[in-house]
Amino acid sequence: MNTLTNRQKEIFDFIKLKISNEGYPPTRMEISEFFGFKSPNAAEDHLKALKKKGFIDILSGTSRGISLSVHDDSIPLIGLVSAGSPMLAEENVEKRIPALPISSHGIDYYLRVKGDSMIDVGIFDNDLIAVNKDLKVKKNTIVIARIDDDVTVKTLIEISNNKVVLKAENKDYDDIVINPKKVNLNFEGTCVGLIRNIS
């Protein structure tokens, strides 16, 4: 598959984000307005280029006739998460990397780990963890939790209506104890694999 220009990648990511968040692709007009094009024709030219390179399919006769190509099996890598934004928001995506057979579960995104709070289970600073956002959150699994606007990776050791305990796998850190009725807590996914850059 051919590589994309920076602008083509931006448009491709916008299309995927729109489909992910709203369940349908953008119109040419929406693409034009988002990127400041003077007319939908500019958007159409970029869409034709994406189709030619094998990233999307264009269906004629409909304003939202855009679908992602089945050939695109790359997965977004999430870096530093912007406060309050969805995990897969465009500003959080560092790049896309090919899907690797590291998990029997589906992988929705990779998350770049910051810090040393999980070193006792072999997760180190700058590792990439593979995340499935649809697996049911269970005790004694490594989860990605959003506490108010902060995103953290911890082991879930207790969960009830009144109390959630997230354990740091490093004796230098205290457990995070939360009352979900008083703090905004959301689980963004479960860790299903790990990639380490050893270069």
Rosetta constraint file for C-alpha pairs under 8 A:
AtomPair CA 1 CA 53 HARMONIC 6.35 0.50
AtomPair CA 1 CA 54 HARMONIC 6.48 0.50
AtomPair CA 2 CA 53 HARMONIC 5.43 0.50
AtomPair CA 2 CA 54 HARMONIC 7.61 0.50
AtomPair CA 3 CA 53 HARMONIC 7.63 0.50
AtomPair CA 4 CA 8 HARMONIC 5.59 0.50
AtomPair CA 4 CA 9 HARMONIC 5.63 0.50
AtomPair CA 4 CA 50 HARMONIC 7.86 0.50
AtomPair CA 4 CA 53 HARMONIC 7.95 0.50
AtomPair CA 5 CA 9 HARMONIC 6.11 0.50
AtomPair CA 6 CA 10 HARMONIC 6.25 0.50
AtomPair CA 7 CA 11 HARMONIC 6.28 0.50
AtomPair CA 8 CA 12 HARMONIC 6.01 0.50
AtomPair CA 8 CA 46 HARMONIC 6.44 0.50
AtomPair CA 8 CA 49 HARMONIC 7.89 0.50
AtomPair CA 8 CA 50 HARMONIC 6.92 0.50
AtomPair CA 9 CA 13 HARMONIC 5.99 0.50
AtomPair CA 10 CA 14 HARMONIC 6.12 0.50
AtomPair CA 11 CA 15 HARMONIC 6.21 0.50
AtomPair CA 11 CA 31 HARMONIC 7.49 0.50
AtomPair CA 11 CA 46 HARMONIC 7.82 0.50
AtomPair CA 12 CA 16 HARMONIC 6.36 0.50
AtomPair CA 12 CA 50 HARMONIC 7.57 0.50
AtomPair CA 12 CA 55 HARMONIC 7.85 0.50
AtomPair CA 13 CA 17 HARMONIC 6.01 0.50
AtomPair CA 13 CA 90 HARMONIC 6.90 0.50
AtomPair CA 14 CA 18 HARMONIC 6.07 0.50
AtomPair CA 14 CA 90 HARMONIC 7.21 0.50
AtomPair CA 15 CA 19 HARMONIC 6.25 0.50
AtomPair CA 15 CA 25 HARMONIC 5.78 0.50
AtomPair CA 15 CA 26 HARMONIC 6.29 0.50
AtomPair CA 16 CA 20 HARMONIC 5.99 0.50
AtomPair CA 16 CA 25 HARMONIC 7.45 0.50
AtomPair CA 16 CA 68 HARMONIC 7.63 0.50
AtomPair CA 17 CA 21 HARMONIC 5.96 0.50
AtomPair CA 17 CA 88 HARMONIC 7.22 0.50
AtomPair CA 17 CA 89 HARMONIC 6.92 0.50
AtomPair CA 17 CA 90 HARMONIC 7.20 0.50
AtomPair CA 18 CA 22 HARMONIC 5.64 0.50
AtomPair CA 18 CA 23 HARMONIC 7.04 0.50
AtomPair CA 18 CA 24 HARMONIC 6.52 0.50
AtomPair CA 18 CA 25 HARMONIC 5.65 0.50
AtomPair CA 18 CA 26 HARMONIC 6.38 0.50
AtomPair CA 19 CA 23 HARMONIC 4.53 0.50
AtomPair CA 19 CA 24 HARMONIC 4.53 0.50
AtomPair CA 19 CA 25 HARMONIC 4.98 0.50
AtomPair CA 19 CA 26 HARMONIC 7.77 0.50
AtomPair CA 20 CA 24 HARMONIC 7.74 0.50
AtomPair CA 24 CA 64 HARMONIC 7.48 0.50
AtomPair CA 25 CA 64 HARMONIC 5.79 0.50
AtomPair CA 25 CA 65 HARMONIC 7.62 0.50
AtomPair CA 25 CA 66 HARMONIC 6.14 0.50
AtomPair CA 25 CA 67 HARMONIC 7.25 0.50
AtomPair CA 26 CA 30 HARMONIC 5.81 0.50
AtomPair CA 26 CA 31 HARMONIC 6.45 0.50
AtomPair CA 26 CA 64 HARMONIC 5.98 0.50
AtomPair CA 26 CA 66 HARMONIC 7.88 0.50
AtomPair CA 27 CA 31 HARMONIC 6.36 0.50
AtomPair CA 27 CA 63 HARMONIC 5.51 0.50
AtomPair CA 27 CA 64 HARMONIC 5.00 0.50
AtomPair CA 27 CA 65 HARMONIC 7.97 0.50
AtomPair CA 28 CA 32 HARMONIC 6.14 0.50
AtomPair CA 28 CA 40 HARMONIC 5.28 0.50
AtomPair CA 28 CA 41 HARMONIC 7.89 0.50
AtomPair CA 28 CA 43 HARMONIC 5.75 0.50
AtomPair CA 28 CA 44 HARMONIC 6.54 0.50
AtomPair CA 28 CA 63 HARMONIC 7.13 0.50
AtomPair CA 28 CA 64 HARMONIC 7.73 0.50
AtomPair CA 29 CA 33 HARMONIC 6.08 0.50
AtomPair CA 29 CA 39 HARMONIC 7.57 0.50
AtomPair CA 29 CA 40 HARMONIC 5.32 0.50
AtomPair CA 29 CA 43 HARMONIC 7.79 0.50
AtomPair CA 30 CA 34 HARMONIC 6.04 0.50
AtomPair CA 31 CA 35 HARMONIC 6.20 0.50
AtomPair CA 31 CA 40 HARMONIC 7.62 0.50
AtomPair CA 31 CA 43 HARMONIC 6.23 0.50
AtomPair CA 32 CA 36 HARMONIC 5.65 0.50
AtomPair CA 32 CA 37 HARMONIC 4.65 0.50
AtomPair CA 32 CA 38 HARMONIC 6.97 0.50
AtomPair CA 32 CA 39 HARMONIC 6.32 0.50
AtomPair CA 32 CA 40 HARMONIC 5.50 0.50
AtomPair CA 32 CA 42 HARMONIC 7.24 0.50
AtomPair CA 32 CA 43 HARMONIC 5.74 0.50
AtomPair CA 33 CA 37 HARMONIC 6.35 0.50
AtomPair CA 37 CA 42 HARMONIC 6.37 0.50
AtomPair CA 37 CA 43 HARMONIC 7.30 0.50
AtomPair CA 38 CA 42 HARMONIC 7.46 0.50
AtomPair CA 39 CA 43 HARMONIC 7.48 0.50
AtomPair CA 40 CA 44 HARMONIC 6.21 0.50
AtomPair CA 41 CA 45 HARMONIC 6.26 0.50
AtomPair CA 42 CA 46 HARMONIC 6.54 0.50
AtomPair CA 43 CA 47 HARMONIC 6.19 0.50
AtomPair CA 44 CA 48 HARMONIC 6.16 0.50
AtomPair CA 45 CA 49 HARMONIC 6.35 0.50
AtomPair CA 46 CA 50 HARMONIC 6.25 0.50
AtomPair CA 47 CA 51 HARMONIC 6.13 0.50
AtomPair CA 47 CA 56 HARMONIC 7.78 0.50
AtomPair CA 47 CA 58 HARMONIC 7.85 0.50
AtomPair CA 48 CA 52 HARMONIC 6.06 0.50
AtomPair CA 48 CA 58 HARMONIC 7.97 0.50
AtomPair CA 49 CA 53 HARMONIC 6.23 0.50
AtomPair CA 50 CA 54 HARMONIC 6.30 0.50
AtomPair CA 50 CA 55 HARMONIC 5.41 0.50
AtomPair CA 50 CA 56 HARMONIC 5.92 0.50
AtomPair CA 51 CA 55 HARMONIC 5.73 0.50
AtomPair CA 51 CA 56 HARMONIC 4.86 0.50
AtomPair CA 51 CA 57 HARMONIC 5.57 0.50
AtomPair CA 51 CA 58 HARMONIC 6.93 0.50
AtomPair CA 54 CA 69 HARMONIC 6.53 0.50
AtomPair CA 54 CA 71 HARMONIC 7.17 0.50
AtomPair CA 55 CA 68 HARMONIC 6.33 0.50
AtomPair CA 55 CA 69 HARMONIC 5.13 0.50
AtomPair CA 55 CA 71 HARMONIC 6.99 0.50
AtomPair CA 55 CA 72 HARMONIC 6.11 0.50
AtomPair CA 56 CA 66 HARMONIC 6.78 0.50
AtomPair CA 56 CA 67 HARMONIC 5.63 0.50
AtomPair CA 56 CA 68 HARMONIC 4.44 0.50
AtomPair CA 56 CA 69 HARMONIC 4.50 0.50
AtomPair CA 57 CA 66 HARMONIC 5.87 0.50
AtomPair CA 57 CA 67 HARMONIC 5.21 0.50
AtomPair CA 57 CA 68 HARMONIC 6.18 0.50
AtomPair CA 57 CA 69 HARMONIC 5.88 0.50
AtomPair CA 58 CA 65 HARMONIC 5.59 0.50
AtomPair CA 58 CA 66 HARMONIC 4.80 0.50
AtomPair CA 58 CA 67 HARMONIC 6.53 0.50
AtomPair CA 59 CA 65 HARMONIC 4.47 0.50
AtomPair CA 59 CA 66 HARMONIC 6.09 0.50
AtomPair CA 59 CA 67 HARMONIC 7.79 0.50
AtomPair CA 60 CA 65 HARMONIC 6.31 0.50
AtomPair CA 61 CA 65 HARMONIC 7.32 0.50
AtomPair CA 68 CA 72 HARMONIC 7.36 0.50
AtomPair CA 73 CA 98 HARMONIC 6.30 0.50
AtomPair CA 73 CA 99 HARMONIC 5.82 0.50
AtomPair CA 74 CA 96 HARMONIC 5.74 0.50
AtomPair CA 74 CA 97 HARMONIC 5.15 0.50
AtomPair CA 74 CA 98 HARMONIC 4.18 0.50
AtomPair CA 74 CA 99 HARMONIC 5.25 0.50
AtomPair CA 75 CA 96 HARMONIC 5.25 0.50
AtomPair CA 75 CA 97 HARMONIC 5.39 0.50
AtomPair CA 75 CA 98 HARMONIC 6.09 0.50
AtomPair CA 75 CA 99 HARMONIC 5.93 0.50
AtomPair CA 75 CA 107 HARMONIC 7.55 0.50
AtomPair CA 75 CA 108 HARMONIC 6.66 0.50
AtomPair CA 75 CA 109 HARMONIC 5.53 0.50
AtomPair CA 75 CA 110 HARMONIC 7.07 0.50
AtomPair CA 76 CA 88 HARMONIC 7.71 0.50
AtomPair CA 76 CA 93 HARMONIC 6.10 0.50
AtomPair CA 76 CA 94 HARMONIC 7.49 0.50
AtomPair CA 76 CA 95 HARMONIC 6.00 0.50
AtomPair CA 76 CA 96 HARMONIC 4.34 0.50
AtomPair CA 76 CA 97 HARMONIC 6.45 0.50
AtomPair CA 76 CA 108 HARMONIC 7.65 0.50
AtomPair CA 76 CA 109 HARMONIC 5.12 0.50
AtomPair CA 76 CA 110 HARMONIC 6.27 0.50
AtomPair CA 77 CA 93 HARMONIC 5.59 0.50
AtomPair CA 77 CA 94 HARMONIC 5.63 0.50
AtomPair CA 77 CA 95 HARMONIC 5.51 0.50
AtomPair CA 77 CA 96 HARMONIC 5.64 0.50
AtomPair CA 77 CA 97 HARMONIC 6.91 0.50
AtomPair CA 77 CA 109 HARMONIC 5.93 0.50
AtomPair CA 77 CA 110 HARMONIC 4.66 0.50
AtomPair CA 77 CA 111 HARMONIC 5.83 0.50
AtomPair CA 77 CA 112 HARMONIC 7.13 0.50
AtomPair CA 78 CA 87 HARMONIC 7.24 0.50
AtomPair CA 78 CA 88 HARMONIC 7.20 0.50
AtomPair CA 78 CA 92 HARMONIC 5.44 0.50
AtomPair CA 78 CA 93 HARMONIC 4.66 0.50
AtomPair CA 78 CA 94 HARMONIC 5.82 0.50
AtomPair CA 78 CA 95 HARMONIC 7.72 0.50
AtomPair CA 78 CA 109 HARMONIC 6.97 0.50
AtomPair CA 78 CA 110 HARMONIC 5.97 0.50
AtomPair CA 78 CA 111 HARMONIC 4.79 0.50
AtomPair CA 78 CA 112 HARMONIC 6.18 0.50
AtomPair CA 79 CA 92 HARMONIC 5.76 0.50
AtomPair CA 79 CA 93 HARMONIC 6.25 0.50
AtomPair CA 79 CA 94 HARMONIC 5.75 0.50
AtomPair CA 79 CA 111 HARMONIC 6.27 0.50
AtomPair CA 79 CA 112 HARMONIC 5.31 0.50
AtomPair CA 80 CA 92 HARMONIC 6.21 0.50
AtomPair CA 80 CA 112 HARMONIC 7.68 0.50
AtomPair CA 81 CA 85 HARMONIC 7.27 0.50
AtomPair CA 81 CA 87 HARMONIC 6.66 0.50
AtomPair CA 81 CA 92 HARMONIC 5.29 0.50
AtomPair CA 81 CA 151 HARMONIC 7.24 0.50
AtomPair CA 82 CA 91 HARMONIC 7.27 0.50
AtomPair CA 82 CA 92 HARMONIC 6.40 0.50
AtomPair CA 83 CA 149 HARMONIC 5.01 0.50
AtomPair CA 83 CA 150 HARMONIC 6.72 0.50
AtomPair CA 84 CA 148 HARMONIC 7.74 0.50
AtomPair CA 84 CA 149 HARMONIC 5.03 0.50
AtomPair CA 85 CA 89 HARMONIC 6.37 0.50
AtomPair CA 87 CA 92 HARMONIC 6.76 0.50
AtomPair CA 87 CA 188 HARMONIC 7.55 0.50
AtomPair CA 88 CA 92 HARMONIC 6.47 0.50
AtomPair CA 88 CA 93 HARMONIC 6.66 0.50
AtomPair CA 89 CA 93 HARMONIC 6.89 0.50
AtomPair CA 99 CA 107 HARMONIC 7.93 0.50
AtomPair CA 102 CA 193 HARMONIC 6.01 0.50
AtomPair CA 102 CA 194 HARMONIC 7.61 0.50
AtomPair CA 103 CA 107 HARMONIC 7.55 0.50
AtomPair CA 103 CA 192 HARMONIC 6.09 0.50
AtomPair CA 103 CA 193 HARMONIC 5.93 0.50
AtomPair CA 105 CA 132 HARMONIC 7.12 0.50
AtomPair CA 105 CA 192 HARMONIC 6.93 0.50
AtomPair CA 106 CA 132 HARMONIC 6.06 0.50
AtomPair CA 107 CA 130 HARMONIC 6.01 0.50
AtomPair CA 107 CA 131 HARMONIC 5.52 0.50
AtomPair CA 107 CA 132 HARMONIC 4.97 0.50
AtomPair CA 107 CA 133 HARMONIC 7.99 0.50
AtomPair CA 107 CA 192 HARMONIC 7.61 0.50
AtomPair CA 108 CA 130 HARMONIC 7.61 0.50
AtomPair CA 108 CA 131 HARMONIC 5.89 0.50
AtomPair CA 108 CA 132 HARMONIC 5.24 0.50
AtomPair CA 108 CA 133 HARMONIC 6.38 0.50
AtomPair CA 109 CA 130 HARMONIC 6.12 0.50
AtomPair CA 109 CA 131 HARMONIC 5.48 0.50
AtomPair CA 109 CA 132 HARMONIC 7.14 0.50
AtomPair CA 110 CA 128 HARMONIC 5.86 0.50
AtomPair CA 110 CA 129 HARMONIC 5.41 0.50
AtomPair CA 110 CA 130 HARMONIC 4.56 0.50
AtomPair CA 110 CA 131 HARMONIC 5.86 0.50
AtomPair CA 111 CA 128 HARMONIC 5.41 0.50
AtomPair CA 111 CA 129 HARMONIC 5.31 0.50
AtomPair CA 111 CA 130 HARMONIC 6.61 0.50
AtomPair CA 111 CA 131 HARMONIC 7.18 0.50
AtomPair CA 112 CA 126 HARMONIC 5.67 0.50
AtomPair CA 112 CA 127 HARMONIC 5.84 0.50
AtomPair CA 112 CA 128 HARMONIC 4.63 0.50
AtomPair CA 112 CA 129 HARMONIC 6.61 0.50
AtomPair CA 113 CA 123 HARMONIC 7.85 0.50
AtomPair CA 113 CA 124 HARMONIC 7.04 0.50
AtomPair CA 113 CA 125 HARMONIC 5.46 0.50
AtomPair CA 113 CA 126 HARMONIC 5.02 0.50
AtomPair CA 113 CA 127 HARMONIC 5.42 0.50
AtomPair CA 113 CA 128 HARMONIC 6.13 0.50
AtomPair CA 113 CA 129 HARMONIC 7.18 0.50
AtomPair CA 113 CA 153 HARMONIC 7.83 0.50
AtomPair CA 114 CA 124 HARMONIC 7.84 0.50
AtomPair CA 114 CA 125 HARMONIC 4.95 0.50
AtomPair CA 114 CA 126 HARMONIC 5.84 0.50
AtomPair CA 115 CA 124 HARMONIC 7.08 0.50
AtomPair CA 115 CA 125 HARMONIC 4.89 0.50
AtomPair CA 115 CA 126 HARMONIC 7.81 0.50
AtomPair CA 116 CA 123 HARMONIC 7.67 0.50
AtomPair CA 116 CA 124 HARMONIC 5.76 0.50
AtomPair CA 116 CA 125 HARMONIC 5.71 0.50
AtomPair CA 116 CA 170 HARMONIC 7.43 0.50
AtomPair CA 117 CA 154 HARMONIC 7.95 0.50
AtomPair CA 117 CA 168 HARMONIC 5.38 0.50
AtomPair CA 117 CA 169 HARMONIC 5.79 0.50
AtomPair CA 117 CA 170 HARMONIC 5.25 0.50
AtomPair CA 117 CA 172 HARMONIC 7.97 0.50
AtomPair CA 117 CA 173 HARMONIC 6.69 0.50
AtomPair CA 118 CA 122 HARMONIC 6.84 0.50
AtomPair CA 118 CA 123 HARMONIC 5.28 0.50
AtomPair CA 118 CA 124 HARMONIC 6.64 0.50
AtomPair CA 118 CA 153 HARMONIC 7.78 0.50
AtomPair CA 118 CA 154 HARMONIC 7.03 0.50
AtomPair CA 118 CA 168 HARMONIC 5.85 0.50
AtomPair CA 118 CA 169 HARMONIC 4.36 0.50
AtomPair CA 118 CA 170 HARMONIC 5.78 0.50
AtomPair CA 119 CA 123 HARMONIC 4.92 0.50
AtomPair CA 119 CA 124 HARMONIC 5.34 0.50
AtomPair CA 119 CA 169 HARMONIC 6.22 0.50
AtomPair CA 119 CA 170 HARMONIC 6.11 0.50
AtomPair CA 120 CA 169 HARMONIC 5.15 0.50
AtomPair CA 120 CA 170 HARMONIC 5.64 0.50
AtomPair CA 121 CA 169 HARMONIC 6.33 0.50
AtomPair CA 123 CA 127 HARMONIC 6.52 0.50
AtomPair CA 123 CA 194 HARMONIC 7.85 0.50
AtomPair CA 126 CA 196 HARMONIC 7.80 0.50
AtomPair CA 127 CA 194 HARMONIC 7.09 0.50
AtomPair CA 127 CA 195 HARMONIC 6.08 0.50
AtomPair CA 127 CA 196 HARMONIC 5.00 0.50
AtomPair CA 127 CA 197 HARMONIC 6.91 0.50
AtomPair CA 128 CA 194 HARMONIC 5.75 0.50
AtomPair CA 128 CA 195 HARMONIC 5.00 0.50
AtomPair CA 128 CA 196 HARMONIC 6.31 0.50
AtomPair CA 129 CA 191 HARMONIC 6.23 0.50
AtomPair CA 129 CA 192 HARMONIC 7.39 0.50
AtomPair CA 129 CA 193 HARMONIC 5.69 0.50
AtomPair CA 129 CA 194 HARMONIC 4.42 0.50
AtomPair CA 129 CA 195 HARMONIC 6.22 0.50
AtomPair CA 130 CA 191 HARMONIC 5.68 0.50
AtomPair CA 130 CA 192 HARMONIC 5.49 0.50
AtomPair CA 130 CA 193 HARMONIC 4.75 0.50
AtomPair CA 130 CA 194 HARMONIC 5.76 0.50
AtomPair CA 130 CA 195 HARMONIC 7.63 0.50
AtomPair CA 131 CA 189 HARMONIC 5.84 0.50
AtomPair CA 131 CA 190 HARMONIC 5.42 0.50
AtomPair CA 131 CA 191 HARMONIC 4.67 0.50
AtomPair CA 131 CA 192 HARMONIC 5.69 0.50
AtomPair CA 131 CA 193 HARMONIC 7.24 0.50
AtomPair CA 132 CA 189 HARMONIC 5.36 0.50
AtomPair CA 132 CA 190 HARMONIC 5.42 0.50
AtomPair CA 132 CA 191 HARMONIC 6.59 0.50
AtomPair CA 132 CA 192 HARMONIC 6.59 0.50
AtomPair CA 133 CA 188 HARMONIC 5.82 0.50
AtomPair CA 133 CA 189 HARMONIC 3.81 0.50
AtomPair CA 133 CA 190 HARMONIC 6.26 0.50
AtomPair CA 134 CA 189 HARMONIC 6.57 0.50
AtomPair CA 135 CA 189 HARMONIC 6.95 0.50
AtomPair CA 135 CA 190 HARMONIC 6.55 0.50
AtomPair CA 137 CA 141 HARMONIC 7.57 0.50
AtomPair CA 137 CA 143 HARMONIC 7.32 0.50
AtomPair CA 137 CA 187 HARMONIC 7.55 0.50
AtomPair CA 137 CA 189 HARMONIC 7.45 0.50
AtomPair CA 137 CA 190 HARMONIC 6.70 0.50
AtomPair CA 138 CA 156 HARMONIC 7.21 0.50
AtomPair CA 139 CA 155 HARMONIC 7.87 0.50
AtomPair CA 139 CA 156 HARMONIC 5.20 0.50
AtomPair CA 139 CA 157 HARMONIC 5.11 0.50
AtomPair CA 139 CA 158 HARMONIC 6.15 0.50
AtomPair CA 139 CA 159 HARMONIC 7.13 0.50
AtomPair CA 140 CA 155 HARMONIC 5.99 0.50
AtomPair CA 140 CA 156 HARMONIC 5.33 0.50
AtomPair CA 140 CA 157 HARMONIC 5.19 0.50
AtomPair CA 141 CA 155 HARMONIC 5.53 0.50
AtomPair CA 141 CA 156 HARMONIC 5.77 0.50
AtomPair CA 141 CA 157 HARMONIC 7.77 0.50
AtomPair CA 141 CA 190 HARMONIC 7.22 0.50
AtomPair CA 141 CA 191 HARMONIC 7.64 0.50
AtomPair CA 142 CA 153 HARMONIC 6.89 0.50
AtomPair CA 142 CA 154 HARMONIC 5.55 0.50
AtomPair CA 142 CA 155 HARMONIC 4.28 0.50
AtomPair CA 142 CA 156 HARMONIC 6.22 0.50
AtomPair CA 142 CA 190 HARMONIC 5.99 0.50
AtomPair CA 142 CA 191 HARMONIC 5.50 0.50
AtomPair CA 143 CA 153 HARMONIC 5.78 0.50
AtomPair CA 143 CA 154 HARMONIC 5.70 0.50
AtomPair CA 143 CA 155 HARMONIC 6.02 0.50
AtomPair CA 143 CA 156 HARMONIC 6.46 0.50
AtomPair CA 143 CA 187 HARMONIC 7.02 0.50
AtomPair CA 143 CA 188 HARMONIC 7.57 0.50
AtomPair CA 143 CA 189 HARMONIC 5.90 0.50
AtomPair CA 143 CA 190 HARMONIC 4.45 0.50
AtomPair CA 143 CA 191 HARMONIC 5.85 0.50
AtomPair CA 144 CA 151 HARMONIC 6.88 0.50
AtomPair CA 144 CA 152 HARMONIC 5.74 0.50
AtomPair CA 144 CA 153 HARMONIC 4.67 0.50
AtomPair CA 144 CA 154 HARMONIC 6.71 0.50
AtomPair CA 144 CA 187 HARMONIC 5.88 0.50
AtomPair CA 144 CA 188 HARMONIC 5.27 0.50
AtomPair CA 144 CA 189 HARMONIC 5.30 0.50
AtomPair CA 144 CA 190 HARMONIC 6.07 0.50
AtomPair CA 144 CA 191 HARMONIC 7.29 0.50
AtomPair CA 145 CA 151 HARMONIC 5.65 0.50
AtomPair CA 145 CA 152 HARMONIC 5.39 0.50
AtomPair CA 145 CA 153 HARMONIC 6.38 0.50
AtomPair CA 145 CA 154 HARMONIC 7.59 0.50
AtomPair CA 145 CA 185 HARMONIC 6.99 0.50
AtomPair CA 145 CA 186 HARMONIC 5.79 0.50
AtomPair CA 145 CA 187 HARMONIC 4.46 0.50
AtomPair CA 145 CA 188 HARMONIC 5.67 0.50
AtomPair CA 145 CA 189 HARMONIC 7.46 0.50
AtomPair CA 146 CA 150 HARMONIC 5.48 0.50
AtomPair CA 146 CA 151 HARMONIC 4.34 0.50
AtomPair CA 146 CA 152 HARMONIC 6.40 0.50
AtomPair CA 146 CA 184 HARMONIC 7.89 0.50
AtomPair CA 146 CA 185 HARMONIC 5.69 0.50
AtomPair CA 146 CA 186 HARMONIC 5.11 0.50
AtomPair CA 146 CA 187 HARMONIC 6.11 0.50
AtomPair CA 146 CA 188 HARMONIC 6.74 0.50
AtomPair CA 147 CA 151 HARMONIC 6.30 0.50
AtomPair CA 147 CA 152 HARMONIC 7.74 0.50
AtomPair CA 147 CA 183 HARMONIC 7.08 0.50
AtomPair CA 147 CA 184 HARMONIC 5.84 0.50
AtomPair CA 147 CA 185 HARMONIC 4.78 0.50
AtomPair CA 147 CA 186 HARMONIC 6.72 0.50
AtomPair CA 148 CA 183 HARMONIC 6.77 0.50
AtomPair CA 148 CA 184 HARMONIC 4.95 0.50
AtomPair CA 148 CA 185 HARMONIC 6.32 0.50
AtomPair CA 154 CA 166 HARMONIC 5.61 0.50
AtomPair CA 154 CA 167 HARMONIC 5.56 0.50
AtomPair CA 154 CA 168 HARMONIC 5.49 0.50
AtomPair CA 154 CA 169 HARMONIC 7.33 0.50
AtomPair CA 155 CA 166 HARMONIC 5.51 0.50
AtomPair CA 155 CA 167 HARMONIC 4.97 0.50
AtomPair CA 155 CA 168 HARMONIC 6.57 0.50
AtomPair CA 155 CA 169 HARMONIC 7.34 0.50
AtomPair CA 156 CA 164 HARMONIC 7.73 0.50
AtomPair CA 156 CA 165 HARMONIC 6.21 0.50
AtomPair CA 156 CA 166 HARMONIC 4.75 0.50
AtomPair CA 156 CA 167 HARMONIC 6.28 0.50
AtomPair CA 157 CA 164 HARMONIC 7.78 0.50
AtomPair CA 157 CA 165 HARMONIC 5.69 0.50
AtomPair CA 157 CA 166 HARMONIC 6.06 0.50
AtomPair CA 157 CA 167 HARMONIC 6.58 0.50
AtomPair CA 158 CA 163 HARMONIC 7.23 0.50
AtomPair CA 158 CA 164 HARMONIC 5.30 0.50
AtomPair CA 158 CA 165 HARMONIC 4.93 0.50
AtomPair CA 158 CA 166 HARMONIC 7.29 0.50
AtomPair CA 159 CA 163 HARMONIC 5.93 0.50
AtomPair CA 159 CA 164 HARMONIC 4.43 0.50
AtomPair CA 159 CA 165 HARMONIC 6.60 0.50
AtomPair CA 160 CA 164 HARMONIC 6.16 0.50
AtomPair CA 161 CA 179 HARMONIC 7.80 0.50
AtomPair CA 161 CA 180 HARMONIC 6.74 0.50
AtomPair CA 161 CA 181 HARMONIC 7.50 0.50
AtomPair CA 162 CA 179 HARMONIC 5.17 0.50
AtomPair CA 162 CA 180 HARMONIC 6.09 0.50
AtomPair CA 162 CA 181 HARMONIC 6.57 0.50
AtomPair CA 163 CA 177 HARMONIC 6.97 0.50
AtomPair CA 163 CA 178 HARMONIC 5.65 0.50
AtomPair CA 163 CA 179 HARMONIC 4.75 0.50
AtomPair CA 163 CA 180 HARMONIC 6.50 0.50
AtomPair CA 164 CA 177 HARMONIC 5.83 0.50
AtomPair CA 164 CA 178 HARMONIC 5.10 0.50
AtomPair CA 164 CA 179 HARMONIC 6.36 0.50
AtomPair CA 164 CA 180 HARMONIC 7.03 0.50
AtomPair CA 165 CA 175 HARMONIC 6.63 0.50
AtomPair CA 165 CA 176 HARMONIC 5.67 0.50
AtomPair CA 165 CA 177 HARMONIC 4.59 0.50
AtomPair CA 165 CA 178 HARMONIC 6.36 0.50
AtomPair CA 166 CA 175 HARMONIC 5.72 0.50
AtomPair CA 166 CA 176 HARMONIC 5.00 0.50
AtomPair CA 166 CA 177 HARMONIC 6.48 0.50
AtomPair CA 167 CA 174 HARMONIC 7.39 0.50
AtomPair CA 167 CA 175 HARMONIC 4.63 0.50
AtomPair CA 167 CA 176 HARMONIC 6.39 0.50
AtomPair CA 168 CA 173 HARMONIC 6.01 0.50
AtomPair CA 168 CA 174 HARMONIC 6.69 0.50
AtomPair CA 168 CA 175 HARMONIC 5.87 0.50
AtomPair CA 168 CA 176 HARMONIC 7.83 0.50
AtomPair CA 169 CA 173 HARMONIC 7.82 0.50
AtomPair CA 178 CA 182 HARMONIC 7.98 0.50
AtomPair CA 178 CA 183 HARMONIC 6.85 0.50
AtomPair CA 179 CA 183 HARMONIC 6.14 0.50
AtomPair CA 180 CA 184 HARMONIC 6.34 0.50
AtomPair CA 180 CA 185 HARMONIC 5.97 0.50
